[in-house]
Amino acid sequence: MTTLGPIRAPLALLVVAALLLAACQGGGPTTTNPIGQIGSDQPDPNGELITNLGSEPDTIDPHKASFVGEIAVVMSVFEGLMTLDPKTLRPVPAAAAKDPDVTPDGKQWKFTVRDGLKFSDGSPLTAKDFERGFLRTCDPRTAGDYAFVLYVVAGCEKWNTMDVRKASAAELDAAKRAVGIKAVDEKTLQLDLIEPAAYFGSIAYMWVGMPVKQESLDKGGERWTEPATYIGNGPFKLTSWKHNESMVFERNEHYWRGPAKLKKWTRVMLNEGAVAFAAYRNNEIDTLGVSAEDLRTIESDNELRSQMRDVAGSCTYYIGFNSSRPPMDDPNVRIAFARSFDRDGYIRDIQKIGAAANGGFIPPGIPGYDKDDTAQRFDPAAAKAALAKSKYSGQAELRSVKFTYASSSRTKTRVEWLQQQWKNNLGVEAIPDPVDSTAYTQLVKKLETTPLMFILGWCADFPDQQNWLTTVFHSTSTVAKTGWKNAKYDELVRQADRESDKAKRDQMYLDASRMLSAEAPAAWLYYVTGKIMIKPWVKGVTTTALDSVLGQFRMWEVYVTKKG
Amino acid sequence: MIRYVTRRLLLLIPTLFFVALITFALAHAAPGSPFDKNPDRPLPQETIERLERLYGVDRPLPEQFVLYIGNLLRFDLGSSLVKDRSVADIIGSQFPVSAQLGLQALLLALAVALPLGVISALRHNSALDYGSMAFATLGTTIPSFVIAIFAIYLFAVNLKLVPIVGWGTPKHMLLPTIILSLGAMAFLTRITRASVLEAIGQDHVRTARGKGLSEQTVIVVHVLKNAMIPIATIVGPATAGLITGSFIIETIFNVPGLGREFVLSIARRDYPLIMGVYLLYAFLIAVANLTVDILYGLLDPRIRVS
């Protein structure tokens, strides 16, 4: 090793170096092809797309994947029973022939597998392969991070949480047999749920339910995710994986929608943003997720700017309050904090790429987004009035309020900006309290250690209100212990979770969402959005809030024209 | 000689054992869990505890250590707790890349530093001497990531001489090899210059000159051979340092090596990977030192190895 020092310092400096370079190059002419010179609009039948995956995925096992890059790989090689309509992000049939048949009590879901489906090696794909996939997610030995989304399936939680060291093989086997996931025949997969879960169609799109061949698992063992045995049913197949370097995908000739328009899709692994930007300018990669550091360079260059487009995101950052401790146990204090910082200014001055959270908890692009939710809108006068109404008005508790965050220079800037806003607009002094990031994640897990104020982000696992309003803010949530409990809210979201009437269900969540914003167990800070660069010869790209950096939906439609 | 080497090789066993013990203790002393990967998305404590049970990370540390050593004796390095790969697999595919890049950088460094250092010393206080010392000072003080990013923009983006993405062809390896070698090159130039300067002033050199030997013979036989001892002392550990990979060079140049893997494994508390890579590094450094010790004997008969 030549370097054992802290990782952060050199990388931070690197950003500085990149900025200097960017500044030097700012307005200068670039050498990439001007748009006008690109050849025809016809797809090149041998077209290759090159994108950047960032760092190497830790796993591409569909039943273990949990990070964006991991999921993006799974989604190009596999396809679930359902997929999401890119416009609404609501579930529509994919490997399933039609919408699922649900019993009137909402607890039994039957999916019918499309006729003639094949894996990419040409072997037939049946309901049994889906059963194997779903079961594998519940298997405690798989130990995937996303098993919890299937806990709504009867018996899954019990099996998944068994202690494999203590339990006997027979006990594990019995628990497996009790799980409500059954292929009743070649074509039908039946799932029995513990309660009517109206959001289950969205779960059926997820990686946790991807079909897998028994032969792949047997032959590949621990290494089944290598190209030889990593066989799926999606638009692409993995043909090469040079670890820490690149992955190559080629079109799956057996894909039921017909072969993808791209012949080849190479995903390289450039870890460093400044290097990825250089590679994009050099035409070595065709798309790029834009970082705030590169934004100025791009905006000052007409050609680069014309290749940039905005994409929605699926995450919201929020300032959490510990509602069990003074002064945050008073909703007036919480709402005063929530209404006294300028969210538009925050995006302009600090975040650069992002959207002001001028709505509810759920971000734009995700079902349940409520742009008319004004409860937390920036309004210093209303904030001061709320504070004056509070029982802590003028009390010692309000003189210094500790604001804990995971120490990094970026977060420090955010926190100091907020501190200034509260001082100016509310006259309250927040005391920044940086802690080590590993220690920080421990703090919010127990109410006794949850800081008075903290910053966290939440990203959609699947696009449904349940995954936001129930998962994060129901009083039994394990996401972050805010100590906020409202019996009416708890009941409303649980009712909505079970409601099968779509309109009614949306209305119930909307009411709950407004209640949440008004009670303010957290102040919405900003919605994550992205900017991506796409070379003019790449066509047919669909982006949604779930795949801000190209990858999950309708990739079979993407093509490249002959360059130049 | 053979007895000496055998004894040193046998000494490796307790050395590696203590390296394993200390690494194990330190790695586990750091707070945090390999299963809590995402700072924005803390996993519930029960889930982490369940995963720790599944992978045996909850067992008492002495028990875990004994198990680890037992597996090690069967040449089983275990599996990564974070990645879906075995430690042997990761080392096997990533180490050769770092080793190749490191050796290339070392050879380049030696090829430049030795002649430059010797000439600087022989032309002491000349313009060339000042020039090479200026280079040596810059090479040790400018951080490699600054030079790396600059080189990418200059040679890849503006001049289009080399590609940025990919690995394996000579064109891909050119920039990372040169930039990785710069630090060692600068340092070795200074050491070589200093050693040669010191050797030139010694009595036996004056004697050799007095005997009427040609200047060439004096330099090659009497000066360089003596000057090699401090250089060899530096080259040993430098070799180990270069072939084990550099986090910064590997990150910036997209090199699929082991250096980056190693630094990340520490940050992520991936105990089996930390252990595996540390043991490999300890082994390489021990072998490098042994090689240097044997070289001493060849360079200077006064240093008796037995």
HADDOCK unambig.tbl for C-alpha pairs under 7 A between the chains (distance, minus, plus):
assign (segid A and resid 1 and name CA) (segid B and resid 241 and name CA) 4.78 0.50 0.50
assign (segid A and resid 1 and name CA) (segid B and resid 242 and name CA) 6.66 0.50 0.50
assign (segid A and resid 1 and name CA) (segid B and resid 244 and name CA) 5.27 0.50 0.50
assign (segid A and resid 1 and name CA) (segid B and resid 245 and name CA) 5.61 0.50 0.50
assign (segid A and resid 1 and name CA) (segid B and resid 246 and name CA) 5.79 0.50 0.50
assign (segid A and resid 1 and name CA) (segid B and resid 259 and name CA) 6.46 0.50 0.50
assign (segid A and resid 2 and name CA) (segid B and resid 241 and name CA) 5.39 0.50 0.50
assign (segid A and resid 2 and name CA) (segid B and resid 242 and name CA) 6.60 0.50 0.50
assign (segid A and resid 2 and name CA) (segid B and resid 246 and name CA) 5.54 0.50 0.50
assign (segid A and resid 3 and name CA) (segid B and resid 246 and name CA) 6.21 0.50 0.50
assign (segid A and resid 3 and name CA) (segid B and resid 247 and name CA) 6.51 0.50 0.50
assign (segid A and resid 14 and name CA) (segid B and resid 145 and name CA) 6.58 0.50 0.50
assign (segid A and resid 14 and name CA) (segid B and resid 146 and name CA) 6.64 0.50 0.50
assign (segid A and resid 17 and name CA) (segid B and resid 146 and name CA) 6.25 0.50 0.50
assign (segid A and resid 58 and name CA) (segid B and resid 82 and name CA) 6.57 0.50 0.50
assign (segid A and resid 58 and name CA) (segid B and resid 83 and name CA) 4.33 0.50 0.50
assign (segid A and resid 58 and name CA) (segid B and resid 84 and name CA) 6.07 0.50 0.50
assign (segid A and resid 59 and name CA) (segid B and resid 83 and name CA) 5.92 0.50 0.50
assign (segid A and resid 59 and name CA) (segid B and resid 84 and name CA) 5.14 0.50 0.50
assign (segid A and resid 143 and name CA) (segid B and resid 51 and name CA) 6.90 0.50 0.50
assign (segid A and resid 164 and name CA) (segid B and resid 54 and name CA) 6.64 0.50 0.50
assign (segid A and resid 243 and name CA) (segid B and resid 256 and name CA) 6.77 0.50 0.50
assign (segid A and resid 244 and name CA) (segid B and resid 256 and name CA) 4.80 0.50 0.50
assign (segid A and resid 245 and name CA) (segid B and resid 166 and name CA) 6.85 0.50 0.50
assign (segid A and resid 245 and name CA) (segid B and resid 254 and name CA) 6.68 0.50 0.50
assign (segid A and resid 245 and name CA) (segid B and resid 255 and name CA) 7.00 0.50 0.50
assign (segid A and resid 245 and name CA) (segid B and resid 256 and name CA) 5.53 0.50 0.50
assign (segid A and resid 269 and name CA) (segid B and resid 254 and name CA) 6.91 0.50 0.50
assign (segid A and resid 270 and name CA) (segid B and resid 254 and name CA) 5.70 0.50 0.50
assign (segid A and resid 271 and name CA) (segid B and resid 251 and name CA) 6.08 0.50 0.50
assign (segid A and resid 272 and name CA) (segid B and resid 251 and name CA) 6.57 0.50 0.50
assign (segid A and resid 272 and name CA) (segid B and resid 252 and name CA) 5.92 0.50 0.50
assign (segid A and resid 275 and name CA) (segid B and resid 252 and name CA) 6.54 0.50 0.50
assign (segid A and resid 278 and name CA) (segid B and resid 153 and name CA) 6.91 0.50 0.50
assign (segid A and resid 278 and name CA) (segid B and resid 157 and name CA) 6.46 0.50 0.50
assign (segid A and resid 279 and name CA) (segid B and resid 164 and name CA) 5.94 0.50 0.50
assign (segid A and resid 279 and name CA) (segid B and resid 165 and name CA) 6.77 0.50 0.50
assign (segid A and resid 282 and name CA) (segid B and resid 157 and name CA) 5.69 0.50 0.50
assign (segid A and resid 284 and name CA) (segid B and resid 165 and name CA) 6.57 0.50 0.50
assign (segid A and resid 437 and name CA) (segid B and resid 39 and name CA) 6.76 0.50 0.50
assign (segid A and resid 438 and name CA) (segid B and resid 32 and name CA) 5.68 0.50 0.50
assign (segid A and resid 441 and name CA) (segid B and resid 39 and name CA) 6.06 0.50 0.50
assign (segid A and resid 441 and name CA) (segid B and resid 42 and name CA) 5.57 0.50 0.50
assign (segid A and resid 445 and name CA) (segid B and resid 44 and name CA) 6.91 0.50 0.50
assign (segid A and resid 456 and name CA) (segid B and resid 40 and name CA) 6.02 0.50 0.50
assign (segid A and resid 457 and name CA) (segid B and resid 40 and name CA) 5.64 0.50 0.50
assign (segid A and resid 478 and name CA) (segid B and resid 44 and name CA) 5.80 0.50 0.50
assign (segid A and resid 479 and name CA) (segid B and resid 42 and name CA) 6.99 0.50 0.50
assign (segid A and resid 479 and name CA) (segid B and resid 44 and name CA) 6.97 0.50 0.50
